[in-house]
Amino acid sequence: MKDTRKQTTNQAEMPLGRQRNYTEVIEFLDAHWSASSAEQVARMKKLDAALGNKSQKVKAIAVTGTNGKSITIHLTCKLLKEENLKIGAMYAPHILTYNERLAINEETISNKEFTEIANEVINAAESLNLNCNSFEIITMMAIVHFVNNGVDVALFENGNNRYIDLMNICNPIIVAVTRAIDETIADETIVPAELIKTMLSIVKEGTHVISADQSKLNLQLMLDITEAQKGIWAMPIRKLAQLAYPYEQLHGRCAALAERIADIFVNTFANRDAVVVSDTLLTKLKGQRGRPTLEAKRQAELNPRRTVEQFWKETVNTLPGRFQLLDKEKPSLLLDNASNLDAITNLLLGVRLLHYQRPLKGLTVILGCNNKDIDIEGLMRALRYFFKKTSGQVILCPVTNMPSDHGAQSWDMEKITNDLKGMKIKARACSSFNEAFDIAQKSVDERNGLVVITGSSAIINEYWNYKGIKKIV
């Protein structure tokens, strides 16, 4: 009798290894962020082979750039769900739990499945004596999770360019670049060449490349690199998707990039031979050129097709910690894990737009001080410009780094506070988040005030811990 049980190459021969519980898996990941990132592709290839070469069984899309990656993936997933596709998404970083990094059709992986896959991957690495860092482990976990669940496509966020090479094992069919801003360069018109070269190092022959960057110099360099590596260059994003106010101004370009990613995937890879597809927003149907027949017009009037424009008008960002407005709180709260100058500037624009929509009676910005790489001088200039037009104050507070954060806190809070005061900005420093939040709540109107919490994922984590929340639903 033929054995029809599913078997995986090499996997059945591997020892079972230690079976950690969920807490032990988290402790393992927390402890291995500092492992070397050198030769990571070689390690991943060995690990992938031991697990049955699953990287070759998933269609991968890589989303990279300096900010807007999570929202771009989030909105792409919403669009592709409308096409009745099953979509995997790997986000970076997380706010409260590692589970947030892995989702299928916007549903976060369960503790049970997370633990089972983590044990499989960690034990495979240990059996091969591979000293994998946590991002490598999580990336392989994502691949295993997506293949086991039969996703049609998987989107991977590269939250740190030191890990971009990991996507080489998947050979992504699409690479999307949100923005390319090097904060060590004061003049954004100067092309951060090495940054862009790193982002596009994963482009292979036939890879589609699309960008929402607005610098002509950056786009020209991306085009040159894509052509040199025999990729396929797509027209860069020039428009904003029509989201509801104020999100069009904030996330409209990310939404337009998401639309292009989804359009390329659906029409080039998913439904390339489709003749008739129902309930689709993106599929370009064959044989539809020229004027429609009278019968086609009548059917279109009786059964109007939903449009992408309608989709965007109904779509909101539901990703926790990324410009998340908590209106039911008193006072209202705005959470954003913006950690670089470009992202914080965009956040401040969002606050101004909210102020135009409904005048704020009191505004306090709590800024976490744990990102050593941020452009402090540029940040102070951005705050000075913002508070010239909007009345409010800023509170600086220390934040405990999350295990995935690199580097130590390096802000001289007293000096920066004095410098801000010298710019005629109301500023103060606190010794803890709890102290800062208590002061902020009392400083604004309970019904019409706004407290903004930003600076890193770690400070958003501090807020949820303050509230006693252990898991974001």
Residue pairs with C-beta under 8 A, 6 or more apart in sequence:
8 51
8 52
9 52
9 53
10 49
10 50
10 51
10 52
11 50
11 51
11 52
11 124
14 50
14 123
14 124
14 127
15 123
15 127
16 123
17 119
17 122
17 123
17 124
17 126
17 127
18 119
18 123
19 119
20 28
20 115
20 118
20 119
20 122
21 115
22 111
22 112
22 114
22 115
25 114
25 115
25 118
25 119
25 122
26 98
28 118
28 122
29 98
29 118
29 134
29 137
29 138
29 403
30 134
30 403
31 403
32 132
32 133
32 134
32 137
33 133
33 134
33 135
33 403
33 404
33 406
34 133
35 131
35 132
35 133
35 134
36 131
36 133
37 133
37 135
37 162
37 163
40 132
40 133
40 136
40 163
40 165
40 166
41 165
41 166
41 168
41 169
43 125
43 130
43 131
43 132
43 136
44 55
44 132
44 136
44 139
44 140
44 166
44 169
45 169
46 128
46 130
47 121
47 124
47 125
47 128
47 130
47 132
47 136
47 140
48 54
48 55
48 140
48 143
48 169
50 124
50 127
50 128
51 120
51 121
51 124
51 140
51 144
54 143
54 144
54 147
55 143
55 169
55 170
57 147
58 88
58 143
58 146
58 147
58 151
58 153
58 154
58 170
59 152
59 153
59 154
59 173
59 265
59 269
60 153
60 154
60 155
60 156
60 167
60 170
60 171
60 172
60 173
61 76
61 153
61 154
61 155
61 156
61 172
61 173
61 174
61 175
61 176
61 261
61 265
62 155
62 156
62 158
62 164
62 167
62 170
62 172
62 174
62 175
62 176
62 202
63 69
63 72
63 73
63 76
63 155
63 156
63 157
63 158
63 176
63 178
63 261
64 157
64 158
64 161
64 164
64 175
64 176
64 177
64 178
64 199
65 176
65 177
65 178
65 179
65 180
65 199
65 212
65 213
66 178
66 179
66 180
66 181
66 182
66 195
66 340
66 342
66 343
67 178
67 179
67 181
67 338
67 340
67 342
67 343
67 346
68 178
68 179
68 212
68 251
68 253
68 254
68 257
68 343
69 92
69 157
69 158
69 159
69 178
70 91
70 92
70 157
70 319
70 322
71 251
71 254
71 317
71 319
71 322
71 323
72 176
72 178
72 212
72 254
72 257
72 258
72 261
73 89
73 91
73 155
73 157
73 258
74 89
74 106
74 317
74 318
74 319
74 322
75 251
75 254
75 255
75 258
75 315
75 317
76 87
76 155
76 258
76 261
76 262
77 87
77 89
77 103
77 105
77 106
77 155
78 106
78 258
78 315
79 258
79 259
79 262
79 281
79 282
79 311
80 87
80 152
80 153
80 262
80 265
80 266
81 87
81 105
81 106
82 279
82 280
82 281
82 282
82 311
83 262
83 266
83 270
83 271
83 280
83 281
83 282
83 283
84 279
85 152
85 153
85 266
85 270
86 104
86 105
86 149
86 150
86 151
86 152
87 104
87 105
87 151
87 152
87 153
87 154
87 155
88 102
88 103
88 104
88 142
88 145
88 146
88 149
88 151
88 153
88 154
88 155
89 102
89 103
89 104
89 106
89 154
89 155
89 157
90 101
90 102
90 138
90 139
90 142
90 154
90 155
90 156
90 157
91 100
91 101
91 102
91 103
91 157
91 159
92 101
92 135
92 157
92 158
92 159
92 160
92 404
93 101
93 159
93 337
93 402
93 404
93 457
94 100
94 101
94 404
94 457
95 320
95 321
95 337
95 457
95 460
95 461
95 464
95 472
96 461
96 464
96 469
96 470
96 471
96 472
97 470
97 471
97 472
98 114
98 138
99 108
99 109
99 110
99 111
99 114
99 471
100 108
100 320
100 472
101 138
101 142
102 108
102 109
102 114
102 138
102 141
102 142
102 145
103 109
104 145
104 146
104 149
104 151
106 318
109 117
109 145
113 145
114 141
117 141
117 144
117 145
117 148
118 137
118 141
120 144
121 137
121 140
121 141
121 144
122 137
125 132
125 137
132 140
134 403
134 404
135 160
135 163
135 166
135 404
136 163
136 166
139 156
139 163
139 166
142 154
142 156
143 154
143 170
146 154
152 270
153 265
153 269
153 270
155 261
156 167
156 170
156 172
158 164
158 166
158 167
160 406
161 195
161 198
161 199
164 198
164 199
164 201
164 202
165 201
165 202
167 202
168 201
168 202
171 204
171 207
172 202
172 204
172 207
173 206
173 207
173 208
173 265
173 269
174 207
174 208
174 209
174 210
174 261
174 264
174 265
175 199
175 200
175 202
175 203
175 207
175 208
175 209
175 210
175 231
176 209
176 210
176 211
176 212
176 257
176 260
176 261
177 196
177 199
177 200
177 209
177 210
177 211
177 212
177 213
177 222
178 211
178 212
178 213
178 254
178 257
179 212
179 213
179 342
180 192
180 195
180 196
180 199
180 211
180 213
180 215
180 218
180 222
181 188
181 192
181 340
181 341
181 342
182 192
182 195
183 340
183 341
183 342
183 373
183 374
183 375
183 378
184 375
185 192
186 378
188 215
189 215
189 217
190 217
191 215
191 217
191 218
191 221
192 218
193 221
196 218
196 221
196 222
196 225
197 225
200 209
200 222
200 225
200 226
200 229
200 231
203 209
203 225
203 226
203 229
203 231
204 229
204 230
204 231
205 229
205 230
205 231
206 230
206 231
206 232
207 226
207 229
207 231
207 232
208 231
208 232
208 234
208 264
208 268
209 222
209 226
209 231
209 232
209 233
209 234
210 234
210 235
210 236
210 237
210 257
210 260
210 261
210 264
211 218
211 219
211 222
211 236
211 237
211 257
212 236
212 237
212 253
212 254
212 256
212 257
213 219
213 222
213 236
219 236
222 233
223 233
226 232
226 233
227 233
234 260
234 264
237 253
237 256
237 257
237 260
239 252
239 256
240 248
240 249
240 252
240 253
240 255
240 256
241 248
241 252
241 253
241 255
241 256
241 258
241 259
241 312
242 248
242 252
242 309
242 312
242 313
243 251
243 252
243 255
243 312
243 313
243 315
243 316
244 313
244 316
245 353
245 357
246 350
246 353
246 354
246 356
246 357
247 316
247 317
247 323
249 349
249 350
249 353
250 323
250 346
250 349
250 350
250 353
251 317
251 323
255 312
255 315
259 282
259 308
262 282
263 282
266 280
266 282
266 283
267 282
267 283
267 284
271 277
271 280
271 283
274 283
274 285
274 286
275 285
275 286
275 287
276 285
277 283
277 285
279 306
281 306
281 307
281 308
281 311
282 308
292 300
317 323
317 324
320 335
320 472
321 335
321 336
321 337
321 457
321 460
321 472
322 336
322 337
323 334
323 335
323 336
323 347
323 350
324 334
324 335
324 336
325 332
325 333
325 334
325 354
326 332
326 333
326 334
326 335
330 446
330 447
331 362
331 441
331 444
331 445
331 446
331 447
331 448
331 449
331 450
331 451
332 449
332 450
332 451
333 450
333 451
333 452
333 453
333 463
334 347
334 350
334 351
334 354
334 450
334 451
334 452
334 453
334 454
335 453
335 454
335 460
335 463
336 343
336 347
336 350
336 452
336 453
336 454
336 460
337 454
337 456
337 457
337 459
337 460
338 344
338 346
338 347
338 454
338 455
339 371
339 374
339 455
339 456
339 457
340 371
340 373
340 374
340 375
341 374
341 375
341 378
341 379
341 382
344 374
344 379
344 382
344 454
344 455
345 382
347 452
347 454
348 382
348 383
348 386
351 363
351 365
351 386
351 390
351 450
351 452
352 386
352 389
352 390
354 360
354 450
355 363
355 390
358 448
359 448
360 390
360 392
360 444
360 448
360 449
360 450
361 444
361 445
361 447
361 448
361 449
362 392
362 443
362 444
362 445
362 448
362 449
362 450
363 390
363 391
363 392
363 393
363 444
363 449
363 450
363 451
363 452
364 392
364 393
364 394
364 395
364 439
364 440
364 443
364 444
364 449
364 450
364 451
364 452
365 383
365 392
365 393
365 394
365 395
365 452
365 454
366 394
366 395
366 397
366 433
366 436
366 437
366 440
366 451
366 452
366 453
366 454
366 455
366 459
367 394
367 395
367 396
367 397
367 454
367 455
367 459
368 397
368 398
368 399
368 433
368 453
368 454
368 455
368 456
368 458
368 459
368 462
369 396
369 397
369 398
369 399
369 409
369 411
369 413
369 416
369 455
370 398
370 399
370 400
370 401
370 405
370 409
370 411
370 455
370 456
370 458
370 459
371 455
371 456
372 407
372 408
372 409
372 410
372 411
373 407
376 411
376 416
380 416
380 419
380 420
380 423
383 394
383 420
383 423
383 425
384 420
384 423
384 424
384 425
387 394
387 425
387 426
392 426
393 425
393 426
393 427
393 428
393 443
394 420
394 425
394 426
394 427
395 427
395 428
395 429
395 430
395 436
395 439
395 440
396 411
396 413
396 416
396 417
396 427
396 428
396 429
396 430
396 436
397 429
397 430
397 431
397 432
397 433
397 435
397 436
397 459
398 409
398 413
398 431
398 432
398 433
399 409
399 433
399 455
399 456
399 458
399 459
399 462
400 458
400 462
401 407
401 408
401 409
401 458
402 457
402 458
402 461
405 456
405 457
405 458
413 429
414 429
417 427
417 428
417 429
420 427
421 427
428 439
430 436
430 439
433 459
433 462
433 463
433 466
434 466
437 451
437 453
437 463
437 466
440 451
441 451
443 449
444 450
444 451
453 459
453 460
453 463
464 470
464 472
